């Protein structure tokens, strides 16, 4: 059995649009053919959950709720699907302590929200003020938040953690990484499922759809005052860059999300191939470091080299946080350079050395 590739006559575009217009007119006139906007978004989320196998019947789910539009929408939709999917929902709220004038109100709001859904509620306040250090404030806040969520997951014997990342967050992430310089892995954006237990059911829903959903259902939410500040790159992209790009392409958010999906699929294939290569050829050093045979590494195709290095670094450090394409390129220059002995210092207290056998 095989595929056959051939050319065919292009359809008359005017005929296509006439047929499409008739279908749309028919949909508008047939009773029951119009889907309520709320039901449409719920169905979209249900399809996302099913498509990425995010949940299994009987799962206990920690819903991360900040009180913002995304997380309120997430909680309401999961509550709507609770009986269908057989879920137990628990609400978790982390107070970063970054906005003293607003933090207490947000915590009280989320506590009341959880009670209105009859959900178990857990909260925690950052032990001390967050300071960026070697990482950005955004990275530091994310780290402590996920540490809290994972602790709650273990304590309450939950299977999943659900966060409110949406399609606009995805588009912003892709643009951020594009501006900083990134390959297929970075341009894959926010994974719908991470580490098998962190899920993003709203990842295919736009911010406009979320706001429309909340408005239709009369649900209130909190607006984070820091979202209007342009100190951080993500906010600059959201407030300045994306509105400009929408003038050229109104569907830019959807297109960037679609692009991230393409990159993710290709990246997954390369990662699998790199993982097999590392398992076959990598060895453990005296201090548990990963040792790669240089002669075999040099013979790999360029894209696969990147993924082999990423896999080796991930195995060593447990994650690839703050490892950029520039770091990968620096390692390759050492590996393929003329110096028999050289070293590259990386973030996360990592180092890569080239040595004689």
Wavefront OBJ file of the C-alpha trace (Angstrom):
o trace
v 0.000 0.000 0.000
v 1.305 3.485 -0.833
v 0.368 7.152 -1.146
v 0.044 8.629 -4.620
v 0.771 12.332 -5.138
v -0.812 14.061 -8.120
v -2.096 17.454 -9.234
v -5.736 18.339 -9.744
v -7.687 21.227 -11.167
v -8.152 23.988 -8.597
v -11.823 24.588 -7.729
v -13.415 27.821 -8.816
v -13.016 30.086 -5.729
v -16.290 31.867 -6.446
v -18.119 28.521 -6.377
v -16.498 27.686 -3.030
v -17.650 30.937 -1.425
v -21.189 30.583 -2.811
v -21.466 27.110 -1.242
v -20.010 28.352 2.038
v -22.435 31.296 2.130
v -25.374 28.920 1.612
v -24.180 26.661 4.445
v -23.867 29.637 6.796
v -27.312 30.918 5.841
v -28.766 27.454 6.436
v -27.081 27.237 9.841
v -28.602 30.562 10.832
v -32.122 29.536 9.856
v -32.324 25.935 11.100
v -33.690 25.832 14.687
v -31.142 24.549 17.197
v -28.186 24.900 14.819
v -26.705 27.834 16.739
v -24.577 26.810 19.700
v -24.718 29.009 22.787
v -21.307 30.762 23.293
v -20.957 29.318 26.802
v -21.701 25.773 25.616
v -19.327 26.285 22.689
v -16.408 27.158 24.988
v -17.223 24.320 27.392
v -17.261 21.921 24.431
v -13.939 23.302 23.191
v -12.366 22.730 26.621
v -13.852 19.232 26.806
v -12.304 18.462 23.404
v -8.930 19.800 24.590
v -9.084 17.629 27.709
v -9.965 14.576 25.616
v -7.502 15.327 22.813
v -4.511 15.631 25.129
v -5.741 12.939 27.540
v -5.511 15.395 30.407
v -7.885 13.662 32.791
v -9.174 10.240 33.706
v -12.472 9.431 35.377
v -12.153 9.705 39.138
v -9.191 12.108 39.109
v -8.722 14.444 42.038
v -7.732 17.817 40.577
v -6.001 20.774 42.226
v -7.299 23.888 40.430
v -4.821 26.776 40.695
v -6.966 29.888 41.184
v -5.510 33.390 41.408
v -8.879 35.108 41.153
v -8.144 36.415 37.667
v -10.407 35.876 34.660
v -8.553 32.791 33.396
v -8.615 30.839 36.647
v -12.234 31.754 37.468
v -13.264 30.558 34.000
v -11.212 27.375 34.453
v -12.841 26.551 37.782
v -16.352 27.169 36.450
v -15.832 25.019 33.341
v -14.257 22.156 35.299
v -17.177 22.357 37.731
v -19.552 22.120 34.748
v -17.690 19.017 33.527
v -17.233 17.537 37.000
v -20.085 15.041 36.830
v -19.409 14.073 33.205
v -15.725 13.387 33.927
v -16.198 12.107 37.477
v -13.822 14.647 39.021
v -13.139 15.865 42.546
v -12.061 19.520 42.493
v -9.909 21.298 45.088
v -8.909 24.968 44.927
v -5.383 26.164 45.697
v -4.315 29.817 45.908
v -0.758 31.090 46.371
v -0.121 34.599 47.699
v 3.221 35.812 46.323
v 3.228 38.833 48.636
v 4.090 41.144 45.747
v 1.102 43.511 46.116
v 0.346 44.039 49.831
v -2.608 46.324 49.078
v -4.359 43.662 46.979
v -3.117 40.255 48.182
v -5.443 39.823 51.167
v -8.507 40.802 49.146
v -7.549 38.296 46.412
v -7.152 35.485 48.947
v -10.562 36.244 50.493
v -12.137 36.419 47.023
v -10.767 33.004 46.005
v -11.762 31.493 49.363
v -15.359 32.670 48.845
v -15.287 31.447 45.250
v -14.141 27.979 46.336
v -16.923 27.865 48.932
v -19.519 28.776 46.294
v -18.410 25.715 44.305
v -18.278 23.590 47.477
v -14.558 22.947 46.895
v -11.832 22.264 49.438
v -9.669 25.430 49.702
v -5.952 25.694 50.490
v -3.807 28.811 50.503
v -0.259 29.764 51.360
v 1.613 33.051 51.548
v 5.221 33.387 50.421
v 7.418 33.063 53.512
v 9.426 36.125 52.507
v 9.417 38.756 49.811
v 10.409 37.351 46.439
v 13.724 38.600 45.112
v 14.846 37.804 41.561
v 18.461 36.847 42.338
v 19.879 35.111 39.261
v 16.397 34.529 37.845
v 13.722 37.022 36.829
v 10.940 37.854 39.269
v 8.508 36.037 36.954
v 10.648 32.865 37.051
v 11.054 33.045 40.830
v 7.310 33.513 41.366
v 6.535 30.600 39.042
v 9.007 28.332 40.843
v 7.585 28.924 44.328
v 4.001 28.702 43.033
v 4.549 25.317 41.386
v 6.428 24.063 44.424
v 3.357 24.915 46.518
v 0.961 23.304 44.021
v 3.006 20.101 43.914
v 3.132 19.985 47.718
v -0.668 20.318 47.879
v -1.065 17.643 45.197
v 0.959 15.178 47.266
v -0.698 16.104 50.552
v -4.241 15.744 49.178
v -3.440 12.668 47.059
v -4.508 14.445 43.879
v -3.618 13.208 40.404
v -3.587 16.490 38.461
v -2.909 20.216 38.789
v -4.965 22.422 36.445
v -3.763 25.933 35.567
v -5.507 28.672 33.589
v -3.006 29.241 30.769
v -4.886 30.219 27.619
v -4.217 30.678 23.904
v -3.115 34.302 24.376
v -0.554 33.166 26.959
v 0.654 30.685 24.354
v 0.982 33.392 21.688
v 2.848 35.696 24.086
v 5.236 32.901 25.053
v 6.043 32.083 21.421
v 6.742 35.763 20.679
v 8.901 36.136 23.807
v 11.040 33.175 22.804
v 11.213 34.311 19.200
v 12.492 37.721 20.318
v 15.099 36.119 22.579
v 16.156 33.579 19.966
v 14.856 30.027 20.131
v 14.594 26.766 18.211
v 11.699 24.306 17.781
v 11.738 23.384 21.461
v 11.277 26.962 22.664
v 8.805 27.813 19.919
v 6.667 24.854 21.042
v 5.496 27.253 23.721
v 3.504 26.156 26.760
v 2.848 22.398 26.730
v -0.831 21.475 27.191
v 0.370 18.740 29.574
v 3.638 18.912 31.509
v 5.253 16.153 33.557
v 2.062 14.082 33.026
v 0.213 15.850 35.896
v 0.153 19.594 35.130
v -2.675 20.323 32.693
v -3.830 23.463 30.817
v -7.466 22.876 29.773
v -7.864 26.477 28.469
v -4.775 26.381 26.234
v -6.926 26.515 23.069
v -9.293 29.223 24.349
v -8.587 32.903 23.642
v -8.718 35.637 26.257
v -11.654 37.215 24.414
v -13.567 33.933 24.656
v -12.818 33.753 28.384
v -14.076 37.294 28.970
v -17.185 36.553 26.892
v -17.798 33.389 28.944
v -17.533 35.225 32.270
v -19.767 38.032 31.035
v -22.403 35.586 29.757
v -22.475 33.761 33.094
v -22.255 36.894 35.245
v -19.067 35.713 36.960
v -16.855 38.312 38.620
v -13.063 38.184 38.779
v -10.104 40.239 39.964
v -7.899 42.275 37.644
v -4.221 42.191 38.623
v -3.031 45.822 38.615
v 0.472 44.718 37.570
v -0.932 43.478 34.233
v -1.021 47.079 33.009
v 2.655 47.694 33.772
v 5.139 47.460 30.900
v 8.286 46.717 32.894
v 8.203 43.051 31.939
v 8.609 41.729 28.403
v 5.434 39.626 28.506
v 3.327 42.681 29.356
v 4.996 44.708 26.604
v 4.114 41.978 24.124
v 0.529 41.748 25.397
v -0.125 45.482 25.532
v 1.992 46.801 22.658
v 3.230 44.173 20.205
v 0.223 41.862 19.805
v -2.245 44.720 19.118
v 0.087 45.937 16.356
v 0.413 42.444 14.847
v -3.381 42.048 14.915
v -3.609 44.976 12.492
v -1.714 42.844 9.942
v -3.278 39.511 10.905
v -6.468 39.589 13.042
v -6.034 35.878 13.834
v -2.406 36.238 14.993
v -3.129 34.668 18.404
v -4.665 31.554 16.825
v -1.877 31.358 14.222
v 0.872 31.543 16.853
v -0.914 28.828 18.828
v -1.162 26.694 15.690
v 2.545 27.282 14.982
v 3.418 26.209 18.525
v 1.469 22.983 17.937
v 3.437 22.232 14.764
v 6.736 22.916 16.532
v 5.660 20.709 19.448
v 4.952 17.714 17.218
v 8.276 18.005 15.395
v 10.076 18.600 18.673
v 8.484 15.497 20.213
v 9.796 13.352 17.357
v 13.314 14.779 17.686
v 13.246 14.377 21.467
v 12.315 10.707 21.152
v 15.154 10.126 18.694
v 17.622 12.000 20.925
v 16.498 10.039 23.992
v 17.170 6.746 22.207
v 20.627 7.984 21.127
v 21.564 9.087 24.658
v 20.381 5.782 26.142
v 22.457 3.876 23.610
v 25.715 5.856 23.674
v 25.917 7.979 26.840
v 27.781 6.697 29.887
v 27.926 7.674 33.547
v 31.153 9.288 34.752
v 32.849 8.820 38.121
v 30.799 11.660 39.640
v 27.514 10.646 37.968
v 28.035 13.129 35.145
v 26.768 12.266 31.652
v 29.592 11.441 29.222
v 28.940 11.566 25.465
v 31.310 9.969 22.900
v 32.568 12.942 20.882
v 33.288 11.029 17.667
v 29.722 9.732 17.420
v 28.225 13.056 18.495
v 30.024 14.918 15.701
v 28.439 12.644 13.090
v 24.870 13.528 14.069
v 22.650 15.827 11.957
v 22.662 19.371 13.324
v 19.056 19.422 14.667
v 19.607 16.114 16.449
v 22.798 17.412 18.096
v 20.759 20.132 19.782
v 18.279 17.633 21.175
v 20.968 15.190 22.327
v 22.618 18.005 24.290
v 19.276 19.091 25.734
v 18.506 15.518 26.761
v 21.924 15.127 28.428
v 21.481 18.425 30.296
v 17.954 17.505 31.377
v 19.161 14.135 32.667
v 21.923 15.882 34.627
v 19.965 18.828 36.068
v 16.395 17.504 36.100
v 15.098 20.371 33.947
v 16.106 22.764 31.178
v 15.066 25.925 33.007
v 17.088 28.926 31.779
v 18.966 26.837 29.191
v 18.785 28.742 25.897
v 19.723 28.021 22.291
v 22.801 30.197 22.834
v 23.927 27.820 25.588
v 23.458 24.844 23.271
v 25.444 26.591 20.515
v 28.245 27.345 22.996
v 28.471 23.645 23.913
v 28.633 22.660 20.231
v 31.448 25.142 19.597
v 33.465 23.512 22.380
v 32.628 19.999 21.151
v 33.573 20.763 17.558
v 36.422 23.214 18.178
v 40.150 22.603 17.921
v 40.939 22.748 21.648
v 41.341 19.256 23.115
v 40.222 20.504 26.531
v 37.641 23.230 27.109
v 34.694 24.075 29.353
v 31.376 25.933 29.130
v 29.698 27.330 32.252
v 25.893 27.252 32.122
v 22.996 28.503 34.282
v 21.761 26.313 37.158
v 25.335 25.572 38.326
v 25.943 23.402 35.273
v 29.146 22.975 33.316
v 30.094 21.020 30.198
v 33.679 19.885 29.678
v 35.496 18.510 26.670
v 38.190 16.049 27.737
v 40.473 13.410 26.325
v 39.243 9.853 26.709
l 1 2 3 4 5 6 7 8 9 10 11 12 13 14 15 16 17 18 19 20 21 22 23 24 25 26 27 28 29 30 31 32 33 34 35 36 37 38 39 40 41 42 43 44 45 46 47 48 49 50 51 52 53 54 55 56 57 58 59 60 61 62 63 64 65 66 67 68 69 70 71 72 73 74 75 76 77 78 79 80 81 82 83 84 85 86 87 88 89 90 91 92 93 94 95 96 97 98 99 100 101 102 103 104 105 106 107 108 109 110 111 112 113 114 115 116 117 118 119 120 121 122 123 124 125 126 127 128 129 130 131 132 133 134 135 136 137 138 139 140 141 142 143 144 145 146 147 148 149 150 151 152 153 154 155 156 157 158 159 160 161 162 163 164 165 166 167 168 169 170 171 172 173 174 175 176 177 178 179 180 181 182 183 184 185 186 187 188 189 190 191 192 193 194 195 196 197 198 199 200 201 202 203 204 205 206 207 208 209 210 211 212 213 214 215 216 217 218 219 220 221 222 223 224 225 226 227 228 229 230 231 232 233 234 235 236 237 238 239 240 241 242 243 244 245 246 247 248 249 250 251 252 253 254 255 256 257 258 259 260 261 262 263 264 265 266 267 268 269 270 271 272 273 274 275 276 277 278 279 280 281 282 283 284 285 286 287 288 289 290 291 292 293 294 295 296 297 298 299 300 301 302 303 304 305 306 307 308 309 310 311 312 313 314 315 316 317 318 319 320 321 322 323 324 325 326 327 328 329 330 331 332 333 334 335 336 337 338 339 340 341 342 343 344 345 346 347 348 349 350 351 352 353 354 355 356 357
